[in-house]
Every structure is written in C-alpha cells, then in structure tokens.
C-alpha cells in the first residue's frame, strides 16, 4: 500500500459517511 491510496480510501469512506448522514438528516427533516 502506498500512503496515497490509503488516504484516498479514507477520504472516500469519510465522504460516504457524510453523504449517508446528510441523507438521513434530510429525510428526518421532511
């Protein structure tokens, strides 16, 4: 593994978490 790949994977994971959180938040708000 190169550090760059790990960093990108973490970024994608983090982004997915945020997307999921935002979707849940929007759904509850309506």
mmCIF file of the N, C-alpha and C atoms, coordinates in Angstrom:
data_MODEL
# 
_entry.id   MODEL 
# 
loop_
_atom_site.group_PDB 
_atom_site.id 
_atom_site.type_symbol 
_atom_site.label_atom_id 
_atom_site.label_alt_id 
_atom_site.label_comp_id 
_atom_site.label_asym_id 
_atom_site.label_entity_id 
_atom_site.label_seq_id 
_atom_site.pdbx_PDB_ins_code 
_atom_site.Cartn_x 
_atom_site.Cartn_y 
_atom_site.Cartn_z 
_atom_site.occupancy 
_atom_site.B_iso_or_equiv 
_atom_site.pdbx_formal_charge 
_atom_site.auth_seq_id 
_atom_site.auth_comp_id 
_atom_site.auth_asym_id 
_atom_site.auth_atom_id 
_atom_site.pdbx_PDB_model_num 
ATOM 1  N N  . UNK A 1 1  ? 0.846   -1.205 0.000  1.00 0.00 ? 1  UNK A N  1 
ATOM 2  C CA . UNK A 1 1  ? 0.000   0.000  0.000  1.00 0.00 ? 1  UNK A CA 1 
ATOM 3  C C  . UNK A 1 1  ? 0.873   1.242  0.000  1.00 0.00 ? 1  UNK A C  1 
ATOM 4  N N  . UNK A 1 2  ? 0.510   2.173  -0.819 1.00 0.00 ? 2  UNK A N  1 
ATOM 5  C CA . UNK A 1 2  ? 1.193   3.461  -0.740 1.00 0.00 ? 2  UNK A CA 1 
ATOM 6  C C  . UNK A 1 2  ? 0.315   4.391  0.095  1.00 0.00 ? 2  UNK A C  1 
ATOM 7  N N  . UNK A 1 3  ? 0.898   5.275  0.848  1.00 0.00 ? 3  UNK A N  1 
ATOM 8  C CA . UNK A 1 3  ? 0.121   6.175  1.714  1.00 0.00 ? 3  UNK A CA 1 
ATOM 9  C C  . UNK A 1 3  ? -0.960  6.915  0.952  1.00 0.00 ? 3  UNK A C  1 
ATOM 10 N N  . UNK A 1 4  ? -0.686  7.201  -0.297 1.00 0.00 ? 4  UNK A N  1 
ATOM 11 C CA . UNK A 1 4  ? -1.657  7.971  -1.073 1.00 0.00 ? 4  UNK A CA 1 
ATOM 12 C C  . UNK A 1 4  ? -2.946  7.164  -1.264 1.00 0.00 ? 4  UNK A C  1 
ATOM 13 N N  . UNK A 1 5  ? -2.824  5.875  -1.562 1.00 0.00 ? 5  UNK A N  1 
ATOM 14 C CA . UNK A 1 5  ? -4.014  5.038  -1.756 1.00 0.00 ? 5  UNK A CA 1 
ATOM 15 C C  . UNK A 1 5  ? -4.814  4.966  -0.455 1.00 0.00 ? 5  UNK A C  1 
ATOM 16 N N  . UNK A 1 6  ? -4.126  4.779  0.641  1.00 0.00 ? 6  UNK A N  1 
ATOM 17 C CA . UNK A 1 6  ? -4.821  4.711  1.931  1.00 0.00 ? 6  UNK A CA 1 
ATOM 18 C C  . UNK A 1 6  ? -5.547  6.027  2.197  1.00 0.00 ? 6  UNK A C  1 
ATOM 19 N N  . UNK A 1 7  ? -4.889  7.117  1.895  1.00 0.00 ? 7  UNK A N  1 
ATOM 20 C CA . UNK A 1 7  ? -5.508  8.420  2.133  1.00 0.00 ? 7  UNK A CA 1 
ATOM 21 C C  . UNK A 1 7  ? -6.768  8.577  1.286  1.00 0.00 ? 7  UNK A C  1 
ATOM 22 N N  . UNK A 1 8  ? -6.698  8.164  0.027  1.00 0.00 ? 8  UNK A N  1 
ATOM 23 C CA . UNK A 1 8  ? -7.870  8.282  -0.839 1.00 0.00 ? 8  UNK A CA 1 
ATOM 24 C C  . UNK A 1 8  ? -8.999  7.392  -0.346 1.00 0.00 ? 8  UNK A C  1 
ATOM 25 N N  . UNK A 1 9  ? -8.640  6.189  0.127  1.00 0.00 ? 9  UNK A N  1 
ATOM 26 C CA . UNK A 1 9  ? -9.681  5.289  0.630  1.00 0.00 ? 9  UNK A CA 1 
ATOM 27 C C  . UNK A 1 9  ? -10.360 5.899  1.839  1.00 0.00 ? 9  UNK A C  1 
ATOM 28 N N  . UNK A 1 10 ? -9.583  6.471  2.728  1.00 0.00 ? 10 UNK A N  1 
ATOM 29 C CA . UNK A 1 10 ? -10.161 7.096  3.914  1.00 0.00 ? 10 UNK A CA 1 
ATOM 30 C C  . UNK A 1 10 ? -11.055 8.258  3.515  1.00 0.00 ? 10 UNK A C  1 
ATOM 31 N N  . UNK A 1 11 ? -10.622 9.000  2.514  1.00 0.00 ? 11 UNK A N  1 
ATOM 32 C CA . UNK A 1 11 ? -11.411 10.134 2.060  1.00 0.00 ? 11 UNK A CA 1 
ATOM 33 C C  . UNK A 1 11 ? -12.750 9.652  1.505  1.00 0.00 ? 11 UNK A C  1 
ATOM 34 N N  . UNK A 1 12 ? -12.720 8.599  0.699  1.00 0.00 ? 12 UNK A N  1 
ATOM 35 C CA . UNK A 1 12 ? -13.964 8.062  0.149  1.00 0.00 ? 12 UNK A CA 1 
ATOM 36 C C  . UNK A 1 12 ? -14.868 7.547  1.253  1.00 0.00 ? 12 UNK A C  1 
ATOM 37 N N  . UNK A 1 13 ? -14.294 6.860  2.211  1.00 0.00 ? 13 UNK A N  1 
ATOM 38 C CA . UNK A 1 13 ? -15.070 6.333  3.331  1.00 0.00 ? 13 UNK A CA 1 
ATOM 39 C C  . UNK A 1 13 ? -15.726 7.486  4.090  1.00 0.00 ? 13 UNK A C  1 
ATOM 40 N N  . UNK A 1 14 ? -14.944 8.523  4.341  1.00 0.00 ? 14 UNK A N  1 
ATOM 41 C CA . UNK A 1 14 ? -15.445 9.685  5.068  1.00 0.00 ? 14 UNK A CA 1 
ATOM 42 C C  . UNK A 1 14 ? -16.563 10.359 4.281  1.00 0.00 ? 14 UNK A C  1 
ATOM 43 N N  . UNK A 1 15 ? -16.373 10.467 2.979  1.00 0.00 ? 15 UNK A N  1 
ATOM 44 C CA . UNK A 1 15 ? -17.361 11.106 2.119  1.00 0.00 ? 15 UNK A CA 1 
ATOM 45 C C  . UNK A 1 15 ? -18.671 10.319 2.135  1.00 0.00 ? 15 UNK A C  1 
ATOM 46 N N  . UNK A 1 16 ? -18.551 8.990  2.078  1.00 0.00 ? 16 UNK A N  1 
ATOM 47 C CA . UNK A 1 16 ? -19.752 8.156  2.119  1.00 0.00 ? 16 UNK A CA 1 
ATOM 48 C C  . UNK A 1 16 ? -20.487 8.351  3.433  1.00 0.00 ? 16 UNK A C  1 
ATOM 49 N N  . UNK A 1 17 ? -19.745 8.450  4.521  1.00 0.00 ? 17 UNK A N  1 
ATOM 50 C CA . UNK A 1 17 ? -20.357 8.667  5.832  1.00 0.00 ? 17 UNK A CA 1 
ATOM 51 C C  . UNK A 1 17 ? -21.126 9.978  5.841  1.00 0.00 ? 17 UNK A C  1 
ATOM 52 N N  . UNK A 1 18 ? -20.513 11.003 5.295  1.00 0.00 ? 18 UNK A N  1 
ATOM 53 C CA . UNK A 1 18 ? -21.160 12.316 5.266  1.00 0.00 ? 18 UNK A CA 1 
ATOM 54 C C  . UNK A 1 18 ? -22.409 12.269 4.386  1.00 0.00 ? 18 UNK A C  1 
ATOM 55 N N  . UNK A 1 19 ? -22.311 11.632 3.237  1.00 0.00 ? 19 UNK A N  1 
ATOM 56 C CA . UNK A 1 19 ? -23.476 11.509 2.355  1.00 0.00 ? 19 UNK A CA 1 
ATOM 57 C C  . UNK A 1 19 ? -24.603 10.801 3.080  1.00 0.00 ? 19 UNK A C  1 
ATOM 58 N N  . UNK A 1 20 ? -24.275 9.720  3.743  1.00 0.00 ? 20 UNK A N  1 
ATOM 59 C CA . UNK A 1 20 ? -25.279 8.945  4.463  1.00 0.00 ? 20 UNK A CA 1 
ATOM 60 C C  . UNK A 1 20 ? -25.917 9.804  5.555  1.00 0.00 ? 20 UNK A C  1 
ATOM 61 N N  . UNK A 1 21 ? -25.098 10.526 6.279  1.00 0.00 ? 21 UNK A N  1 
ATOM 62 C CA . UNK A 1 21 ? -25.587 11.374 7.364  1.00 0.00 ? 21 UNK A CA 1 
ATOM 63 C C  . UNK A 1 21 ? -26.502 12.466 6.810  1.00 0.00 ? 21 UNK A C  1 
ATOM 64 N N  . UNK A 1 22 ? -26.084 13.095 5.722  1.00 0.00 ? 22 UNK A N  1 
ATOM 65 C CA . UNK A 1 22 ? -26.889 14.162 5.123  1.00 0.00 ? 22 UNK A CA 1 
ATOM 66 C C  . UNK A 1 22 ? -28.227 13.618 4.643  1.00 0.00 ? 22 UNK A C  1 
ATOM 67 N N  . UNK A 1 23 ? -28.213 12.464 4.019  1.00 0.00 ? 23 UNK A N  1 
ATOM 68 C CA . UNK A 1 23 ? -29.464 11.879 3.529  1.00 0.00 ? 23 UNK A CA 1 
ATOM 69 C C  . UNK A 1 23 ? -30.392 11.581 4.688  1.00 0.00 ? 23 UNK A C  1 
ATOM 70 N N  . UNK A 1 24 ? -29.868 11.020 5.743  1.00 0.00 ? 24 UNK A N  1 
ATOM 71 C CA . UNK A 1 24 ? -30.685 10.701 6.911  1.00 0.00 ? 24 UNK A CA 1 
ATOM 72 C C  . UNK A 1 24 ? -31.251 11.985 7.506  1.00 0.00 ? 24 UNK A C  1 
ATOM 73 N N  . UNK A 1 25 ? -30.438 13.001 7.577  1.00 0.00 ? 25 UNK A N  1 
ATOM 74 C CA . UNK A 1 25 ? -30.851 14.276 8.163  1.00 0.00 ? 25 UNK A CA 1 
ATOM 75 C C  . UNK A 1 25 ? -31.970 14.897 7.330  1.00 0.00 ? 25 UNK A C  1 
ATOM 76 N N  . UNK A 1 26 ? -31.798 14.892 6.020  1.00 0.00 ? 26 UNK A N  1 
ATOM 77 C CA . UNK A 1 26 ? -32.812 15.465 5.130  1.00 0.00 ? 26 UNK A CA 1 
ATOM 78 C C  . UNK A 1 26 ? -34.111 14.672 5.243  1.00 0.00 ? 26 UNK A C  1 
ATOM 79 N N  . UNK A 1 27 ? -34.000 13.356 5.294  1.00 0.00 ? 27 UNK A N  1 
ATOM 80 C CA . UNK A 1 27 ? -35.200 12.523 5.375  1.00 0.00 ? 27 UNK A CA 1 
ATOM 81 C C  . UNK A 1 27 ? -35.963 12.814 6.661  1.00 0.00 ? 27 UNK A C  1 
ATOM 82 N N  . UNK A 1 28 ? -35.256 12.983 7.758  1.00 0.00 ? 28 UNK A N  1 
ATOM 83 C CA . UNK A 1 28 ? -35.930 13.240 9.029  1.00 0.00 ? 28 UNK A CA 1 
ATOM 84 C C  . UNK A 1 28 ? -36.520 14.640 9.066  1.00 0.00 ? 28 UNK A C  1 
ATOM 85 N N  . UNK A 1 29 ? -35.918 15.560 8.351  1.00 0.00 ? 29 UNK A N  1 
ATOM 86 C CA . UNK A 1 29 ? -36.386 16.945 8.391  1.00 0.00 ? 29 UNK A CA 1 
ATOM 87 C C  . UNK A 1 29 ? -37.721 17.110 7.668  1.00 0.00 ? 29 UNK A C  1 
ATOM 88 N N  . UNK A 1 30 ? -37.956 16.323 6.645  1.00 0.00 ? 30 UNK A N  1 
ATOM 89 C CA . UNK A 1 30 ? -39.181 16.498 5.857  1.00 0.00 ? 30 UNK A CA 1 
ATOM 90 C C  . UNK A 1 30 ? -40.421 16.037 6.583  1.00 0.00 ? 30 UNK A C  1 
# 
